[in-house]
């Protein structure tokens, strides 16, 4: 790669926030590190057809990459997504973890700590390619009195700035979750609202899950009675059930957090009681109701405001997104309705059924 091309990649990658999974910081050191890491990923890309036809590629990888190609084409042809050149290539990573994502929140409020970045506005997370640096930053936030959540990630979107490759870390997913993830990430290329992370991620969850259903239930070789179709449908229902549980937990927490008569320490004591009660409800009532998911991570990840906000970010008003799908008749029309309307509202969630925006007469 020519030196000037490498520099352009370095500066561009450092300036782009990697949506869904992590964000780089704006300090010069952060930008340089993020740029180097992203440029390394981009330099290692190979066209997916080349990987599929390579005799050295194992059958499992070949089959999953074929699904990715088909799902990408389906997103363009059937859902009308503008996906650019994303997921036309493949990068083999040295490990299953691409980066570490750090988020934080005050212990007495469901309000994420945010960081500002060019292009995308404020986002409620920061990304680290170095685990030690991530742990150090997490410790500093905790010293300052924040709840924190540090998690690994294996996928990202650059919002079409670069031709994002499929990363080898995603191949550990089964076919349904792999297609869901591909559609999720591609949806960010098509529709991204600056400063509206919760909408962007919940929208992408909707497109990924509802899109996976349409893909597996309607594609050639699929069908409504196939295992993958039924599994995709069940997982989308599970996501909506989980959202309902999270909403109940949030409602009880907000009663405590918004009570101005309670002292800080009292709020922390009360929230722990709410957390403990809802963990028990989840284990005994909610989890057994799931059809195709376990959400085991909810039980093994320490529950605090930062971890809860991460759940909310990807599970907000999913049932209203589903109602929009039912109203519009198919995913293509639902996505187009949202894309056409986001510039007309301050809060894009107002476009959903139950919001303040009435649908236009067709």
C-alpha atoms as one frame of an Amber mdcrd trajectory, in Angstrom:
protein
   0.000   0.000   0.000   1.393   3.411  -0.916   2.379   5.641   1.974  -0.183
   8.343   1.137  -2.981   5.760   0.990  -1.894   4.390   4.373  -1.934   7.901
   5.863  -5.403   8.556   4.451  -6.680   5.328   5.994  -5.006   6.147   9.293
  -6.490   9.616   9.571  -9.895   8.589   8.273 -10.209   5.561  10.515  -9.121
   7.545  13.529 -11.772  10.162  12.849 -14.625   7.690  12.433 -16.521   6.396
  15.426 -17.094   2.675  15.038 -20.805   2.451  15.561 -22.614  -0.328  17.433
 -19.554  -1.784  18.962 -17.156   0.925  20.018 -15.935   4.471  19.564 -12.497
   5.989  19.456 -11.676   8.978  21.619 -10.656  12.372  20.328  -7.238  12.672
  21.932  -4.331  12.412  19.436  -3.091   9.157  20.972  -6.563   7.604  20.718
  -6.978   8.693  17.117  -3.604   7.285  16.138  -4.202   3.952  17.902  -7.692
   3.597  16.445  -6.428   4.521  13.016  -3.616   1.996  13.142  -5.945  -0.781
  14.305  -8.570  -0.005  11.665  -5.990   0.323   8.924  -4.576  -3.069   9.902
  -8.028  -4.613   9.581  -8.593  -2.990   6.204  -5.203  -4.031   4.852  -5.932
  -7.674   5.736  -9.176  -7.794   3.720  -9.707 -10.460   1.093 -12.702 -10.529
  -1.279 -15.234 -13.019   0.046 -15.511 -14.891  -3.298 -11.755 -15.387  -3.203
 -11.942 -16.850   0.306 -14.874 -19.099  -0.623 -13.028 -20.485  -3.650  -9.736
 -20.931  -1.811  -9.072 -24.701  -1.393  -7.574 -23.929   2.025 -10.890 -22.576
   3.321 -12.721 -25.085   5.525 -16.308 -26.059   4.716 -17.781 -24.374   7.796
 -16.226 -21.025   6.891 -17.172 -21.415   3.237 -20.817 -22.123   4.121 -21.112
 -19.168   6.484 -19.491 -16.761   4.059 -21.953 -17.904   1.411 -24.791 -17.007
   3.793 -23.252 -13.567   4.301 -23.108 -12.885   0.566 -26.683 -14.024   0.117
 -27.944 -11.986   3.090 -26.149  -8.867   1.856 -27.713  -9.207  -1.592 -31.104
  -9.858  -0.009 -30.791  -6.655   2.042 -30.160  -4.665  -1.133 -32.768  -6.309
  -3.341 -35.603  -6.926  -0.869 -35.144  -4.293   1.863 -33.723  -1.504  -0.288
 -30.753  -0.938   2.017 -27.923   1.249   0.778 -25.001  -0.803   2.088 -22.107
   0.562   0.050 -19.196  -1.874  -0.220 -19.514  -3.216   3.309 -19.235  -6.983
   3.816 -17.862  -7.757   0.380 -14.569  -8.774   1.980 -13.308 -10.878   4.879
 -10.586 -10.260   7.477  -9.057 -12.995   9.583  -8.336 -11.587  13.047  -5.657
 -12.782  15.399  -8.250 -13.265  18.185 -12.027 -13.409  18.666 -12.077 -10.027
  20.397 -11.802  -6.995  18.162 -11.868  -4.374  20.923 -13.082  -3.579  24.425
 -16.089  -1.290  24.850 -16.351   0.850  27.979 -19.522   2.596  29.131 -20.402
   4.355  32.363 -23.294   5.939  34.252 -23.887   7.721  37.576 -24.903   5.288
  40.319 -28.072   7.187  41.174 -29.368   7.947  37.660 -30.144   6.091  34.441
 -28.160   8.596  32.414 -25.141   7.447  30.415 -21.857   9.271  30.540 -21.240
  10.437  26.995 -18.317  11.467  24.826 -18.516  13.812  21.841 -17.086  12.911
  18.436 -17.161  14.564  15.024 -19.678  13.215  12.511 -21.767  11.184  14.968
 -22.198  13.577  17.895 -22.407  12.294  21.454 -22.099   8.569  22.089 -22.339
   6.628  25.365 -19.243   4.437  24.996 -15.545   4.425  24.210 -13.534   1.718
  22.530 -10.081   0.375  23.282  -7.877  -1.897  21.235  -5.677  -2.403  24.299
  -7.256  -4.290  27.215  -4.914  -2.821  29.812  -5.783   0.704  28.708  -9.479
  -0.162  28.913  -9.135  -1.548  32.436  -7.191   1.538  33.533  -9.894   3.843
  32.142 -12.590   1.752  33.812 -10.830   2.034  37.167 -10.587   5.812  36.837
 -14.324   6.101  36.126 -15.149   3.931  39.133 -12.916   6.095  41.326 -14.949
   9.066  40.120 -18.145   7.402  41.320 -19.529   5.864  38.139 -21.012   2.454
  37.450 -19.087   0.897  34.568 -19.416  -1.881  32.020 -16.444  -3.207  30.079
 -17.182  -5.798  27.408 -15.506  -7.318  24.361 -16.873  -6.778  20.890 -16.428
  -8.585  17.612 -18.236  -6.383  15.067 -18.483  -2.776  13.983 -19.724  -0.359
  11.361 -17.932   2.695   9.973 -21.218   3.989   8.528 -20.017   3.411   5.000
 -16.845   5.468   5.317 -14.886   2.324   4.551 -15.798  -0.996   2.982 -16.182
  -2.794   6.306 -15.046  -6.412   6.079 -16.738  -9.339   7.722 -14.510 -10.252
  10.646 -13.560 -13.832  11.451 -14.812 -13.309  15.017 -18.391 -13.364  13.703
 -18.096 -16.858  12.266 -18.529 -18.369  15.711 -22.210 -17.346  15.527 -24.786
 -19.756  14.153 -26.313 -18.923  10.777 -29.342 -17.080  12.185 -27.344 -14.799
  14.474 -24.713 -14.296  11.769 -27.311 -13.054   9.279 -28.925 -10.937  11.995
 -25.573  -9.314  12.793 -24.799  -8.639   9.132 -28.193  -6.986   8.614 -27.806
  -5.075  11.892 -24.479  -3.587  10.847 -25.561  -2.894   7.267 -28.605  -0.997
   8.527 -26.270   1.591  10.082 -24.940   2.390   6.601 -28.489   2.988   5.404
 -29.879   5.046   8.288 -27.926   6.725  11.065 -29.250   9.675  13.076 -26.526
  11.828  14.608 -26.584  11.867  18.412 -29.417   9.292  18.619 -27.556   6.153
  19.683 -30.543   4.473  21.335 -32.658   4.873  18.212 -29.825   3.792  15.907
 -29.136   0.611  17.854 -32.768  -0.329  18.448 -33.524   0.329  14.783 -30.597
  -1.917  13.828 -31.815  -4.617  16.239 -35.204  -4.427  14.550 -33.801  -4.600
  11.012 -31.448  -7.428  11.976 -34.059  -9.582  13.687 -37.054  -8.865  11.435
 -34.807  -9.036   8.388 -33.434 -12.428   9.415 -37.002 -13.720   9.597 -37.820
 -12.535   6.083 -34.520 -13.901   4.788 -34.811 -17.406   6.203 -38.561 -17.734
   5.722 -38.681 -16.455   2.119 -35.292 -17.160   0.525 -34.888 -19.867  -2.065
 -34.146 -23.040  -0.128 -35.813 -21.659   2.986 -39.473 -21.546   3.926 -41.899
 -20.958   6.782 -41.478 -24.477   8.172 -37.673 -24.602   8.129 -35.673 -24.726
  11.339 -33.849 -21.463  10.660 -37.069 -19.599   9.859 -38.709 -20.788  13.068
 -35.572 -20.028  15.077 -35.359 -16.490  13.685 -39.009 -15.865  14.553 -38.574
 -17.214  18.073 -35.492 -15.091  18.757 -37.300 -11.922  17.667 -40.167 -12.763
  20.029 -37.613 -13.381  22.800 -36.077  -9.956  22.186 -39.466  -8.328  22.603
 -40.157 -10.306  25.799 -36.818  -9.224  27.206 -37.638  -5.606  26.376 -40.865
  -5.898  28.392 -38.939  -7.205  31.394 -36.339  -4.432  31.134 -39.061  -1.781
  30.934 -40.569  -3.023  34.192 -37.186  -2.887  35.896 -36.518   0.624  34.603
 -39.930   1.876  35.772 -39.212   0.775  39.354 -35.722   2.232  39.338 -36.935
   5.576  38.064 -39.360   5.876  40.992 -36.369   5.693  43.325 -33.940   7.750
  41.254 -36.397  10.600  40.704 -37.431  10.850  44.370 -35.763  14.077  45.482
 -36.492  13.328  49.146 -34.155  10.326  49.176 -30.488  10.680  50.068 -27.847
   9.346  47.691 -26.969   6.375  49.906 -30.643   5.513  50.351 -31.119   5.436
  46.602 -28.191   3.037  46.252 -29.636   0.752  48.916 -33.078   0.765  47.322
 -31.723   0.097  43.847 -29.873  -2.989  45.061 -33.130  -4.362  46.434 -34.787
  -3.737  43.061 -31.866  -5.356  41.243 -31.954  -8.453  43.458 -35.720  -8.837
  43.092 -35.629  -8.548  39.323 -32.746 -10.960  38.961 -34.892 -13.480  40.807
 -37.913 -12.689  38.611 -35.782 -13.085  35.510 -34.355 -16.449  36.567 -37.657
 -17.911  37.761 -40.224 -16.398  35.401 -38.769 -14.601  32.401 -35.900 -16.815
  31.310 -38.043 -19.998  31.277 -40.469 -18.242  28.902 -37.861 -17.751  26.163
 -38.237 -19.955  23.101 -34.787 -19.838  21.519 -32.607 -17.614  23.706 -31.277
 -17.765  27.248 -29.913 -14.263  27.931 -27.574 -15.988  30.350 -25.325 -12.969
  30.240 -27.953 -10.989  32.121 -27.493 -13.253  35.131 -23.706 -13.482  35.077
 -22.942  -9.806  34.313 -23.029  -7.549  37.407 -26.229  -5.510  37.261 -25.726
  -1.760  37.533 -26.821   1.368  35.683 -24.114   1.039  33.024 -24.901  -2.582
  32.182 -28.626  -1.864  32.247 -28.297   1.106  29.896 -26.424  -1.086  27.434
 -29.381  -3.482  27.428 -31.821  -0.606  26.968 -29.774   0.781  24.093 -30.458
  -2.299  21.968 -33.939  -3.115  23.313 -35.922   0.119  23.255 -39.463   0.117
  21.852 -38.925  -3.068  19.894 -42.618  -3.858  20.153 -43.386  -0.505  18.518
 -40.942  -1.293  15.717 -42.845  -4.551  15.253 -46.137  -2.625  15.199 -44.651
  -0.399  12.486 -43.707  -3.477  10.470 -47.234  -4.817  10.748 -48.716  -1.449
   9.783 -46.452  -0.961   6.761 -46.772  -4.554   5.584 -43.107  -5.385   4.989
 -39.649  -4.412   6.161 -38.757  -2.426   3.054 -41.712  -0.065   3.535 -41.075
   0.230   7.285 -37.427   1.168   6.784 -38.284   3.669   4.040 -40.931   5.292
   6.248 -38.364   5.867   8.994 -35.676   7.099   6.612 -38.096   9.562   5.012
 -39.261  10.856   8.369 -36.186  11.283  10.585 -35.381  14.760   9.274 -38.847
  15.978  10.258 -38.640  15.171  13.980 -36.395  15.931  16.924 -36.877  12.452
  18.370 -36.991   9.676  15.725 -38.887   7.423  18.134 -41.859   9.768  17.575
 -42.230   8.150  14.140 -43.177   4.809  15.674 -46.776   3.822  16.443 -47.684
   5.444  19.728 -45.453   8.413  18.946 -46.471  11.960  18.093 -46.220  11.651
  14.302 -49.219  10.410  12.387 -48.493   8.220   9.339 -48.988   9.901   5.984
 -51.978   8.839   3.952 -50.908   6.523   1.166
